[in-house]
Amino acid sequence: MPANRFTEQIRRNLVALISLAIALSSLSYNTWRNELTEQNRNQRAAGFEVLLKLGELERVVLHLGYTPEEASEDPRIGWAIVWDIKTFCELLPETVASAQQNLFNTWENHQARLERPETAEHANKSSERRASAQAITTTIDQLRGDVLQALRGLR
């Protein structure tokens, strides 16, 4: 008769057991949803910061690449911006991180050509300077597109 007693207790407490199961599943779902929301919030904030930093970097590159005589920026400022972008991209999806690495490599390879002309020989290399500026702005545009795509994919 103990099996009958157990079955009877389950029958009497069925509503409480169902309520407990619903409460546990609701708590689990709510916790999962809060974690996802926080992750999306962090990615959104990082994405906006990356977009702002990309704008700053592009401004520096355009000044140094096309009007170096008038530019008040030092190319080394670009390094600080590139490192900020690298830091923020750590919070974004892997596709953005690879595009960011491409920007880092392009900046590393081309930034020296953006220095202000101090000699006539350096001033005559404006085509190299413009080609470097174009290479950097192209990778900026690629990273910008990847960040925007990542932001659009958030749910």
Long-range contacts (C-beta under 8 A, 24 or more apart in sequence): 36-155, 40-154, 40-155, 42-91, 43-91, 43-92, 43-93, 43-150, 43-151, 43-154, 44-151, 44-154, 46-88, 46-89, 46-90, 46-91, 46-92, 47-88, 47-92, 47-147, 47-148, 47-150, 47-151, 48-151, 49-84, 49-88, 50-85, 50-88, 50-89, 50-92, 50-96, 50-100, 50-143, 50-147, 51-144, 51-147, 51-148, 53-81, 53-84, 53-85, 53-88, 54-85, 54-140, 54-143, 54-144, 54-147, 56-81, 57-81, 57-82, 57-85, 57-107, 57-136, 57-140, 58-137, 58-140, 61-114, 61-133, 61-136, 61-137, 61-140, 62-133, 62-137, 64-114, 64-115, 64-116, 64-129, 64-133, 65-114, 65-129, 65-130, 65-132, 65-133, 65-134, 65-136, 65-137, 66-130, 66-133, 68-114, 68-115, 68-116, 68-117, 68-129, 69-116, 69-117, 71-116, 75-111, 75-112, 75-114, 75-115, 78-107, 78-111, 78-114, 79-107, 79-111, 82-107, 85-143, 92-147, 92-150, 93-150, 93-153, 95-146, 95-149, 95-150, 96-143, 96-146, 96-147, 96-150, 99-139, 99-142, 99-143, 99-146, 100-143, 102-139, 102-142, 102-143, 103-136, 103-139, 103-140, 103-142, 103-143, 106-135, 106-136, 106-138, 106-139, 107-136, 107-139, 109-135, 110-135, 110-136, 111-136
